[in-house]
Amino acid sequence: MTLFEFISTYWPRLLSGTGITVIQFFLAAALGVVISLGAGLMKLAPNRILRGFAITYIEIFRGTSLVVQLYWIFFVLPLLGVTIDKFTAGYLAVGMNIGAYGAELVRGGILSVPRGQWEAALAIGMSPAKRMRRIILPQALVNMLPPWGNLMIELLKGTALVSLISVADLMFESRQINASTYLSAQVFGAALLIYYILARFFVTPFMRWLEGFMARKIGREARGVGAN
């Protein structure tokens, strides 16, 4: 059976698994972005408690395996009285893991903003929160987006691990089909092709569009300020 014959036969299950993978990706990405922003800002905070919490979180989630984190959330937390369903445990683990890496991108992006921008915002009397929201973060975002594109692709690939706790994503369906057909080349060839299409034709173009959009937006705002 050729790869295309295989896909034409098993496409409903592959499509179902791909749908779950996409949902896991978006939920994990949303969680990861929120955690990245929070942890990145806390790591720059003058408060030692906030900074220590962020550093501890980042070190734990960057220094341990995503598989172990996934198993902890799904298998160990119930022993401590916290039970999370497998679907939720999947995107929580991937999102929390990617958030630790993203926090360093946020911190680096903020620190890359020229010091003159900070001083100018301070000179016109902006509060720290307003300064960060209106001046620093928009410019930092432009600097962050290229490495965030790579991180989003890593996140997409990381979602494959949720199959280990029986979330019916693309990899789970592929393994189930392979167990009943033994068509390993076709099964995992199809999975590889689908992951590549998602990364190459959806995630990458979107991140490039977002980079261009933010660069144009910052440029327009800068010209508006200059005109005033």
C-alpha atoms as an extended CHARMM CRD file, in Angstrom:
* protein
*
       228  EXT
         1         1  MET       CA              0.0000000000        0.0000000000        0.0000000000  PROA      1               0.0000000000
         2         2  THR       CA              1.4370000000        3.3710000000       -1.0340000000  PROA      2               0.0000000000
         3         3  LEU       CA              1.4710000000        6.3780000000        1.2640000000  PROA      3               0.0000000000
         4         4  PHE       CA             -1.3520000000        8.0960000000       -0.6150000000  PROA      4               0.0000000000
         5         5  GLU       CA             -3.4530000000        4.9260000000       -0.6740000000  PROA      5               0.0000000000
         6         6  PHE       CA             -2.8920000000        4.6350000000        3.0460000000  PROA      6               0.0000000000
         7         7  ILE       CA             -3.9680000000        8.2430000000        3.6430000000  PROA      7               0.0000000000
         8         8  SER       CA             -7.0710000000        7.8060000000        1.4760000000  PROA      8               0.0000000000
         9         9  THR       CA             -8.0460000000        4.7620000000        3.5580000000  PROA      9               0.0000000000
        10        10  TYR       CA             -7.3110000000        6.0900000000        7.0330000000  PROA      10              0.0000000000
        11        11  TRP       CA             -7.8410000000        9.8140000000        6.5160000000  PROA      11              0.0000000000
        12        12  PRO       CA            -10.8440000000       10.0760000000        8.9250000000  PROA      12              0.0000000000
        13        13  ARG       CA             -8.7340000000        8.8760000000       11.8710000000  PROA      13              0.0000000000
        14        14  LEU       CA             -5.7310000000       10.9320000000       10.7910000000  PROA      14              0.0000000000
        15        15  LEU       CA             -7.9460000000       14.0050000000       10.4060000000  PROA      15              0.0000000000
        16        16  SER       CA             -9.4940000000       13.4400000000       13.8320000000  PROA      16              0.0000000000
        17        17  GLY       CA             -6.0510000000       13.1110000000       15.4140000000  PROA      17              0.0000000000
        18        18  THR       CA             -4.8150000000       16.1950000000       13.5660000000  PROA      18              0.0000000000
        19        19  GLY       CA             -7.7680000000       18.1850000000       14.9150000000  PROA      19              0.0000000000
        20        20  ILE       CA             -6.8800000000       17.2190000000       18.4900000000  PROA      20              0.0000000000
        21        21  THR       CA             -3.2260000000       18.1070000000       17.8280000000  PROA      21              0.0000000000
        22        22  VAL       CA             -4.2300000000       21.5620000000       16.5560000000  PROA      22              0.0000000000
        23        23  ILE       CA             -6.4600000000       22.1830000000       19.5880000000  PROA      23              0.0000000000
        24        24  GLN       CA             -3.7000000000       21.0620000000       21.9460000000  PROA      24              0.0000000000
        25        25  PHE       CA             -1.2970000000       23.3630000000       20.1170000000  PROA      25              0.0000000000
        26        26  PHE       CA             -3.4850000000       26.4460000000       20.4250000000  PROA      26              0.0000000000
        27        27  LEU       CA             -4.3400000000       25.8540000000       24.0800000000  PROA      27              0.0000000000
        28        28  ALA       CA             -0.7110000000       25.1420000000       24.9890000000  PROA      28              0.0000000000
        29        29  ALA       CA              0.4520000000       28.1790000000       22.9880000000  PROA      29              0.0000000000
        30        30  ALA       CA             -2.0320000000       30.4850000000       24.7490000000  PROA      30              0.0000000000
        31        31  LEU       CA             -0.9820000000       29.1620000000       28.1520000000  PROA      31              0.0000000000
        32        32  GLY       CA              2.6930000000       29.3420000000       27.2180000000  PROA      32              0.0000000000
        33        33  VAL       CA              2.4520000000       32.9720000000       26.1010000000  PROA      33              0.0000000000
        34        34  VAL       CA              0.7330000000       34.0110000000       29.3580000000  PROA      34              0.0000000000
        35        35  ILE       CA              3.2730000000       32.1410000000       31.4930000000  PROA      35              0.0000000000
        36        36  SER       CA              6.1850000000       33.4900000000       29.4360000000  PROA      36              0.0000000000
        37        37  LEU       CA              5.0570000000       37.0660000000       29.8770000000  PROA      37              0.0000000000
        38        38  GLY       CA              4.3940000000       36.6520000000       33.5990000000  PROA      38              0.0000000000
        39        39  ALA       CA              7.5870000000       34.7590000000       34.4020000000  PROA      39              0.0000000000
        40        40  GLY       CA              9.7100000000       36.9920000000       32.1640000000  PROA      40              0.0000000000
        41        41  LEU       CA              8.4460000000       40.1470000000       33.8720000000  PROA      41              0.0000000000
        42        42  MET       CA              8.8090000000       38.6090000000       37.3390000000  PROA      42              0.0000000000
        43        43  LYS       CA             12.4090000000       37.6810000000       36.6050000000  PROA      43              0.0000000000
        44        44  LEU       CA             13.1010000000       41.3660000000       35.9760000000  PROA      44              0.0000000000
        45        45  ALA       CA             11.1460000000       42.5100000000       39.0290000000  PROA      45              0.0000000000
        46        46  PRO       CA             13.0120000000       44.3040000000       41.8350000000  PROA      46              0.0000000000
        47        47  ASN       CA             11.1130000000       42.1810000000       44.3680000000  PROA      47              0.0000000000
        48        48  ARG       CA             13.3510000000       39.2660000000       45.3620000000  PROA      48              0.0000000000
        49        49  ILE       CA             10.4200000000       36.9480000000       46.1220000000  PROA      49              0.0000000000
        50        50  LEU       CA              8.8860000000       37.3990000000       42.6550000000  PROA      50              0.0000000000
        51        51  ARG       CA             12.2750000000       37.0920000000       41.0190000000  PROA      51              0.0000000000
        52        52  GLY       CA             13.1000000000       33.9610000000       43.0140000000  PROA      52              0.0000000000
        53        53  PHE       CA              9.7580000000       32.3600000000       42.1220000000  PROA      53              0.0000000000
        54        54  ALA       CA             10.3120000000       33.0260000000       38.4140000000  PROA      54              0.0000000000
        55        55  ILE       CA             13.8770000000       31.7070000000       38.4880000000  PROA      55              0.0000000000
        56        56  THR       CA             12.7840000000       28.5440000000       40.3240000000  PROA      56              0.0000000000
        57        57  TYR       CA              9.9470000000       27.9130000000       37.8720000000  PROA      57              0.0000000000
        58        58  ILE       CA             12.1430000000       28.4710000000       34.8220000000  PROA      58              0.0000000000
        59        59  GLU       CA             14.9600000000       26.2730000000       36.1180000000  PROA      59              0.0000000000
        60        60  ILE       CA             12.6300000000       23.3840000000       37.0250000000  PROA      60              0.0000000000
        61        61  PHE       CA             10.7110000000       23.3400000000       33.7610000000  PROA      61              0.0000000000
        62        62  ARG       CA             13.7410000000       23.9190000000       31.5450000000  PROA      62              0.0000000000
        63        63  GLY       CA             15.9310000000       21.4990000000       33.4650000000  PROA      63              0.0000000000
        64        64  THR       CA             13.6090000000       18.4870000000       33.5020000000  PROA      64              0.0000000000
        65        65  SER       CA             12.0790000000       16.3660000000       30.7520000000  PROA      65              0.0000000000
        66        66  LEU       CA              8.6970000000       17.2790000000       29.3030000000  PROA      66              0.0000000000
        67        67  VAL       CA              7.7410000000       13.6040000000       29.5200000000  PROA      67              0.0000000000
        68        68  VAL       CA              8.4280000000       13.5780000000       33.2650000000  PROA      68              0.0000000000
        69        69  GLN       CA              6.4470000000       16.7990000000       33.7000000000  PROA      69              0.0000000000
        70        70  LEU       CA              3.5540000000       15.2790000000       31.7600000000  PROA      70              0.0000000000
        71        71  TYR       CA              3.5810000000       12.1700000000       33.9270000000  PROA      71              0.0000000000
        72        72  TRP       CA              3.7730000000       14.2460000000       37.1010000000  PROA      72              0.0000000000
        73        73  ILE       CA              0.7190000000       16.2790000000       36.1470000000  PROA      73              0.0000000000
        74        74  PHE       CA             -1.3470000000       13.2750000000       35.0470000000  PROA      74              0.0000000000
        75        75  PHE       CA             -0.1720000000       10.4550000000       37.3360000000  PROA      75              0.0000000000
        76        76  VAL       CA              1.3950000000       12.0460000000       40.4340000000  PROA      76              0.0000000000
        77        77  LEU       CA             -0.8950000000       15.0050000000       41.1480000000  PROA      77              0.0000000000
        78        78  PRO       CA             -3.9130000000       12.6790000000       41.7150000000  PROA      78              0.0000000000
        79        79  LEU       CA             -1.9170000000       11.0700000000       44.5500000000  PROA      79              0.0000000000
        80        80  LEU       CA             -1.7740000000       14.5490000000       46.0990000000  PROA      80              0.0000000000
        81        81  GLY       CA             -5.5050000000       15.0890000000       45.6800000000  PROA      81              0.0000000000
        82        82  VAL       CA             -5.4440000000       16.9960000000       42.3750000000  PROA      82              0.0000000000
        83        83  THR       CA             -7.0070000000       15.0690000000       39.4990000000  PROA      83              0.0000000000
        84        84  ILE       CA             -6.7420000000       16.4850000000       35.9790000000  PROA      84              0.0000000000
        85        85  ASP       CA             -8.2730000000       14.8540000000       32.9060000000  PROA      85              0.0000000000
        86        86  LYS       CA             -5.8550000000       13.6540000000       30.2430000000  PROA      86              0.0000000000
        87        87  PHE       CA             -6.7780000000       16.2780000000       27.6410000000  PROA      87              0.0000000000
        88        88  THR       CA             -6.2080000000       19.1460000000       30.0800000000  PROA      88              0.0000000000
        89        89  ALA       CA             -3.0600000000       17.5370000000       31.4920000000  PROA      89              0.0000000000
        90        90  GLY       CA             -1.6520000000       17.3670000000       27.9590000000  PROA      90              0.0000000000
        91        91  TYR       CA             -1.8140000000       21.0480000000       27.0800000000  PROA      91              0.0000000000
        92        92  LEU       CA             -0.9810000000       22.1050000000       30.6480000000  PROA      92              0.0000000000
        93        93  ALA       CA              2.2940000000       20.1850000000       30.5730000000  PROA      93              0.0000000000
        94        94  VAL       CA              3.2930000000       21.3950000000       27.1060000000  PROA      94              0.0000000000
        95        95  GLY       CA              2.2360000000       24.9930000000       27.8230000000  PROA      95              0.0000000000
        96        96  MET       CA              4.0160000000       25.1660000000       31.1810000000  PROA      96              0.0000000000
        97        97  ASN       CA              7.1560000000       23.6920000000       29.6590000000  PROA      97              0.0000000000
        98        98  ILE       CA              7.2440000000       26.0460000000       26.7040000000  PROA      98              0.0000000000
        99        99  GLY       CA              6.4080000000       28.9520000000       29.0200000000  PROA      99              0.0000000000
       100       100  ALA       CA              9.7060000000       28.4550000000       30.8540000000  PROA      100             0.0000000000
       101       101  TYR       CA             11.6410000000       28.7790000000       27.5970000000  PROA      101             0.0000000000
       102       102  GLY       CA              9.4950000000       31.6860000000       26.4460000000  PROA      102             0.0000000000
       103       103  ALA       CA             10.1210000000       33.5520000000       29.7100000000  PROA      103             0.0000000000
       104       104  GLU       CA             13.7870000000       33.8620000000       28.7800000000  PROA      104             0.0000000000
       105       105  LEU       CA             12.8110000000       35.2220000000       25.3620000000  PROA      105             0.0000000000
       106       106  VAL       CA             10.5620000000       37.8010000000       27.0260000000  PROA      106             0.0000000000
       107       107  ARG       CA             13.3140000000       38.8180000000       29.4440000000  PROA      107             0.0000000000
       108       108  GLY       CA             15.8560000000       39.0920000000       26.6280000000  PROA      108             0.0000000000
       109       109  GLY       CA             13.4480000000       41.0290000000       24.4200000000  PROA      109             0.0000000000
       110       110  ILE       CA             12.7210000000       43.5670000000       27.1520000000  PROA      110             0.0000000000
       111       111  LEU       CA             16.4020000000       44.0460000000       27.9340000000  PROA      111             0.0000000000
       112       112  SER       CA             17.1320000000       44.5590000000       24.2190000000  PROA      112             0.0000000000
       113       113  VAL       CA             15.0360000000       47.7420000000       24.1130000000  PROA      113             0.0000000000
       114       114  PRO       CA             17.4780000000       50.7170000000       24.0420000000  PROA      114             0.0000000000
       115       115  ARG       CA             17.9720000000       52.3570000000       27.4320000000  PROA      115             0.0000000000
       116       116  GLY       CA             17.0410000000       55.6990000000       25.9260000000  PROA      116             0.0000000000
       117       117  GLN       CA             13.4580000000       54.4880000000       25.4920000000  PROA      117             0.0000000000
       118       118  TRP       CA             13.2140000000       53.7290000000       29.2140000000  PROA      118             0.0000000000
       119       119  GLU       CA             14.6680000000       57.1100000000       30.1180000000  PROA      119             0.0000000000
       120       120  ALA       CA             12.3830000000       58.9880000000       27.7100000000  PROA      120             0.0000000000
       121       121  ALA       CA              9.2870000000       57.3110000000       29.1830000000  PROA      121             0.0000000000
       122       122  LEU       CA             10.5050000000       58.1270000000       32.6670000000  PROA      122             0.0000000000
       123       123  ALA       CA             11.1580000000       61.7370000000       31.6870000000  PROA      123             0.0000000000
       124       124  ILE       CA              7.5510000000       62.2870000000       30.6020000000  PROA      124             0.0000000000
       125       125  GLY       CA              6.2810000000       60.9120000000       33.9060000000  PROA      125             0.0000000000
       126       126  MET       CA              4.9240000000       57.5130000000       32.8630000000  PROA      126             0.0000000000
       127       127  SER       CA              4.2520000000       55.0200000000       35.6380000000  PROA      127             0.0000000000
       128       128  PRO       CA              6.2800000000       51.7690000000       35.5030000000  PROA      128             0.0000000000
       129       129  ALA       CA              3.2380000000       49.7610000000       34.3950000000  PROA      129             0.0000000000
       130       130  LYS       CA              2.2420000000       52.2370000000       31.6860000000  PROA      130             0.0000000000
       131       131  ARG       CA              5.8490000000       52.5400000000       30.5420000000  PROA      131             0.0000000000
       132       132  MET       CA              6.1010000000       48.7880000000       30.1600000000  PROA      132             0.0000000000
       133       133  ARG       CA              2.7320000000       48.4580000000       28.4140000000  PROA      133             0.0000000000
       134       134  ARG       CA              2.9550000000       51.4200000000       26.0510000000  PROA      134             0.0000000000
       135       135  ILE       CA              6.6630000000       51.7900000000       25.2930000000  PROA      135             0.0000000000
       136       136  ILE       CA              8.8010000000       48.7990000000       26.2200000000  PROA      136             0.0000000000
       137       137  LEU       CA              6.6940000000       45.6990000000       25.5100000000  PROA      137             0.0000000000
       138       138  PRO       CA              5.6280000000       46.6630000000       21.9460000000  PROA      138             0.0000000000
       139       139  GLN       CA              9.2800000000       47.1910000000       20.9540000000  PROA      139             0.0000000000
       140       140  ALA       CA             10.4010000000       44.0930000000       22.8380000000  PROA      140             0.0000000000
       141       141  LEU       CA              7.7490000000       42.0470000000       21.0270000000  PROA      141             0.0000000000
       142       142  VAL       CA              9.3060000000       42.8790000000       17.6510000000  PROA      142             0.0000000000
       143       143  ASN       CA             12.6470000000       41.5680000000       18.9220000000  PROA      143             0.0000000000
       144       144  MET       CA             11.0680000000       38.4550000000       20.4670000000  PROA      144             0.0000000000
       145       145  LEU       CA              9.0000000000       37.2580000000       17.5280000000  PROA      145             0.0000000000
       146       146  PRO       CA             11.7240000000       35.6040000000       15.3710000000  PROA      146             0.0000000000
       147       147  PRO       CA             12.8360000000       33.2140000000       18.1680000000  PROA      147             0.0000000000
       148       148  TRP       CA              9.1980000000       32.7550000000       19.1710000000  PROA      148             0.0000000000
       149       149  GLY       CA              8.5640000000       31.3160000000       15.7080000000  PROA      149             0.0000000000
       150       150  ASN       CA             11.0690000000       28.5560000000       16.4050000000  PROA      150             0.0000000000
       151       151  LEU       CA              9.5490000000       28.0280000000       19.8470000000  PROA      151             0.0000000000
       152       152  MET       CA              6.0640000000       27.5970000000       18.3680000000  PROA      152             0.0000000000
       153       153  ILE       CA              7.3510000000       24.8880000000       16.0420000000  PROA      153             0.0000000000
       154       154  GLU       CA              8.9660000000       23.1500000000       19.0210000000  PROA      154             0.0000000000
       155       155  LEU       CA              5.6430000000       23.4210000000       20.8340000000  PROA      155             0.0000000000
       156       156  LEU       CA              3.8300000000       21.7940000000       17.9040000000  PROA      156             0.0000000000
       157       157  LYS       CA              6.2690000000       18.8960000000       17.9470000000  PROA      157             0.0000000000
       158       158  GLY       CA              6.0120000000       18.6770000000       21.7280000000  PROA      158             0.0000000000
       159       159  THR       CA              2.2640000000       18.0500000000       21.5110000000  PROA      159             0.0000000000
       160       160  ALA       CA              3.0670000000       14.5870000000       20.1160000000  PROA      160             0.0000000000
       161       161  LEU       CA              4.0280000000       13.5390000000       23.6510000000  PROA      161             0.0000000000
       162       162  VAL       CA              0.4500000000       13.8920000000       24.9130000000  PROA      162             0.0000000000
       163       163  SER       CA             -0.2290000000       10.5780000000       23.1720000000  PROA      163             0.0000000000
       164       164  LEU       CA              1.7030000000        8.9590000000       26.0410000000  PROA      164             0.0000000000
       165       165  ILE       CA             -1.2600000000        9.6300000000       28.3420000000  PROA      165             0.0000000000
       166       166  SER       CA             -3.7550000000        8.4670000000       25.6800000000  PROA      166             0.0000000000
       167       167  VAL       CA             -4.8770000000       11.8480000000       24.3630000000  PROA      167             0.0000000000
       168       168  ALA       CA             -6.2450000000       10.9320000000       20.9300000000  PROA      168             0.0000000000
       169       169  ASP       CA             -3.9940000000       13.2640000000       18.9420000000  PROA      169             0.0000000000
       170       170  LEU       CA             -2.2970000000       12.5580000000       15.6270000000  PROA      170             0.0000000000
       171       171  MET       CA              0.5110000000       10.5090000000       17.1670000000  PROA      171             0.0000000000
       172       172  PHE       CA             -1.9040000000        8.4600000000       19.2840000000  PROA      172             0.0000000000
       173       173  GLU       CA             -4.0500000000        7.6260000000       16.2370000000  PROA      173             0.0000000000
       174       174  SER       CA             -0.9170000000        6.7980000000       14.2350000000  PROA      174             0.0000000000
       175       175  ARG       CA              0.2790000000        4.3770000000       16.8880000000  PROA      175             0.0000000000
       176       176  GLN       CA             -3.1660000000        2.7540000000       17.0870000000  PROA      176             0.0000000000
       177       177  ILE       CA             -3.3280000000        2.2950000000       13.3170000000  PROA      177             0.0000000000
       178       178  ASN       CA              0.2080000000        0.9210000000       13.2590000000  PROA      178             0.0000000000
       179       179  ALA       CA             -0.6550000000       -1.5910000000       16.0010000000  PROA      179             0.0000000000
       180       180  SER       CA             -3.4530000000       -3.0510000000       13.8670000000  PROA      180             0.0000000000
       181       181  THR       CA             -1.9030000000       -2.8140000000       10.3810000000  PROA      181             0.0000000000
       182       182  TYR       CA              1.8870000000       -2.9950000000       10.9270000000  PROA      182             0.0000000000
       183       183  LEU       CA              2.2550000000       -0.4880000000        8.0820000000  PROA      183             0.0000000000
       184       184  SER       CA              4.8970000000        1.4710000000        9.9630000000  PROA      184             0.0000000000
       185       185  ALA       CA              6.3820000000        3.2790000000        6.9610000000  PROA      185             0.0000000000
       186       186  GLN       CA              2.9990000000        4.4990000000        5.7480000000  PROA      186             0.0000000000
       187       187  VAL       CA              1.6640000000        5.3410000000        9.2190000000  PROA      187             0.0000000000
       188       188  PHE       CA              4.5900000000        7.3830000000       10.4170000000  PROA      188             0.0000000000
       189       189  GLY       CA              5.2870000000        8.7400000000        6.9380000000  PROA      189             0.0000000000
       190       190  ALA       CA              1.7740000000       10.1990000000        6.9250000000  PROA      190             0.0000000000
       191       191  ALA       CA              2.2470000000       11.5780000000       10.4450000000  PROA      191             0.0000000000
       192       192  LEU       CA              5.5680000000       13.1520000000        9.4740000000  PROA      192             0.0000000000
       193       193  LEU       CA              3.9720000000       14.7400000000        6.4140000000  PROA      193             0.0000000000
       194       194  ILE       CA              1.0760000000       16.1800000000        8.4340000000  PROA      194             0.0000000000
       195       195  TYR       CA              3.3450000000       17.6430000000       11.1110000000  PROA      195             0.0000000000
       196       196  TYR       CA              5.5160000000       19.1750000000        8.3880000000  PROA      196             0.0000000000
       197       197  ILE       CA              2.5040000000       20.7450000000        6.6620000000  PROA      197             0.0000000000
       198       198  LEU       CA              1.2470000000       22.2210000000        9.9450000000  PROA      198             0.0000000000
       199       199  ALA       CA              4.6800000000       23.6750000000       10.7740000000  PROA      199             0.0000000000
       200       200  ARG       CA              5.6960000000       24.8260000000        7.2880000000  PROA      200             0.0000000000
       201       201  PHE       CA              2.4140000000       26.1390000000        5.9000000000  PROA      201             0.0000000000
       202       202  PHE       CA              0.5400000000       27.3170000000        8.9890000000  PROA      202             0.0000000000
       203       203  VAL       CA              2.7490000000       28.1020000000       11.9900000000  PROA      203             0.0000000000
       204       204  THR       CA              5.7240000000       29.5660000000       10.1020000000  PROA      204             0.0000000000
       205       205  PRO       CA              3.7230000000       31.8460000000        7.7390000000  PROA      205             0.0000000000
       206       206  PHE       CA              1.5980000000       33.1200000000       10.6250000000  PROA      206             0.0000000000
       207       207  MET       CA              4.6370000000       33.9980000000       12.7330000000  PROA      207             0.0000000000
       208       208  ARG       CA              6.2660000000       35.7610000000        9.7580000000  PROA      208             0.0000000000
       209       209  TRP       CA              3.0730000000       37.7150000000        9.1230000000  PROA      209             0.0000000000
       210       210  LEU       CA              2.9470000000       38.6770000000       12.8150000000  PROA      210             0.0000000000
       211       211  GLU       CA              6.5800000000       39.8510000000       12.6960000000  PROA      211             0.0000000000
       212       212  GLY       CA              5.8340000000       42.0850000000        9.7090000000  PROA      212             0.0000000000
       213       213  PHE       CA              2.5910000000       43.3690000000       11.2100000000  PROA      213             0.0000000000
       214       214  MET       CA              4.2320000000       44.3500000000       14.5050000000  PROA      214             0.0000000000
       215       215  ALA       CA              7.2050000000       45.9500000000       12.7390000000  PROA      215             0.0000000000
       216       216  ARG       CA              4.8370000000       48.0560000000       10.5980000000  PROA      216             0.0000000000
       217       217  LYS       CA              2.7170000000       48.9450000000       13.6350000000  PROA      217             0.0000000000
       218       218  ILE       CA              5.7150000000       50.1190000000       15.6460000000  PROA      218             0.0000000000
       219       219  GLY       CA              6.9400000000       52.0590000000       12.5980000000  PROA      219             0.0000000000
       220       220  ARG       CA              3.5970000000       53.8490000000       12.2090000000  PROA      220             0.0000000000
       221       221  GLU       CA              3.4880000000       54.7200000000       15.8940000000  PROA      221             0.0000000000
       222       222  ALA       CA              7.0650000000       56.0320000000       15.7620000000  PROA      222             0.0000000000
       223       223  ARG       CA              6.2240000000       58.2370000000       12.7550000000  PROA      223             0.0000000000
       224       224  GLY       CA              3.1270000000       59.4980000000       14.5590000000  PROA      224             0.0000000000
       225       225  VAL       CA              5.1410000000       60.4610000000       17.6090000000  PROA      225             0.0000000000
       226       226  GLY       CA              7.7270000000       62.1610000000       15.4000000000  PROA      226             0.0000000000
       227       227  ALA       CA              5.0550000000       64.1630000000       13.6180000000  PROA      227             0.0000000000
       228       228  ASN       CA              3.6510000000       65.3550000000       16.9230000000  PROA      228             0.0000000000
